[in-house]
C-alpha cells in the first residue's frame, strides 16, 4: 500500500504523484482479534493500512486539508476514524446500497430514532432516477463533455451514519460512480480530482522501468520489504531535486534540437 502527494509541476502537462509512505499488506495475513467491536476497523486490511498512512501524513502537515483519492478497493469502516481535515474519495461499487439521510425525529415519540432514511438503491438505480446536469470536466489533459449528478446520502453498510456524496458522471465511456466524504467541493472538481489518481499508477511504472524496481530479485525478508519502497522514495527525491534545482528550459530546448 502506497501513499503519495499529487502535485502540479510547471514543466509537466499532467499531475505527478510523489510517493512518500508505503506499508506492506500480506494477503490472508489478517491478525485475529478477540472481542473486537463490530464498529472497529479490521486490522491488517488494505483500507486499514491506507488510512494509517494517511493519518501519518496528516500528522506531518497539521492544519492542512488533505483530499484523498483511492481506488474501489479502499473503502471500509476504517475511513470513519480519519482526522477531521481529511476527505476520502473513491470509486463506488456497482452493488453498493445507498440510503437517504435519516429523517428528523418526530416530537413526543418514544423509542430509538431512525439511523437511516429510505432505501435509494445501487448507483445504477440512482442513475436511472436522478436528474442530470451537463458539464465540461477537465480530465486526462482534455476537456470532456459529460452529465453529472450529485446526491447526498448514506452509505450505511460502509460508513454507517456519516453523510456522503455520490457523484455520478455519465459520458460516452459509460457511467462513473464516486463516493466522497467531501461535502464542499463541486461535482466537477471531484471528478477532476479523481482523475488525478492515475498519476500514482504512472509513478509505479516509472519506479519499475526507470529506477529498476521491477527488476529486483530479492529473497531475504528485509530486502523484499525495503527495495520497492526505497525505489519509490528515490523516485520522489529525484523529481523534487529536478523541480527545485535541475530544471533548465534552455538545456531541454538544446537537447531536443540535438536529438529530436
Secondary structure, DSSP 8 states (H G I E B T S, - for coil): -EEEEEE--TT-SS-EEEEEEE----TT-----TT--TTS--TTSHHHHHHHHHHHHHHHTTT--EEEEE-TT--SGGGGGS-TTEEEEEE--TT--EE-------TT--S---SS-SEEE-HHHHHHHS--EEEEEEETTEEEEEEEEEEEEE-HHHHTT-EEEEEEEEETTEEEEEEES-SSS-HHHHHHHHHTTHHHHHHHHHHHHTS-GGG----SHHHHHHHHHHHHHHHHHHHHHIIIII--HHHHHHHHHH--
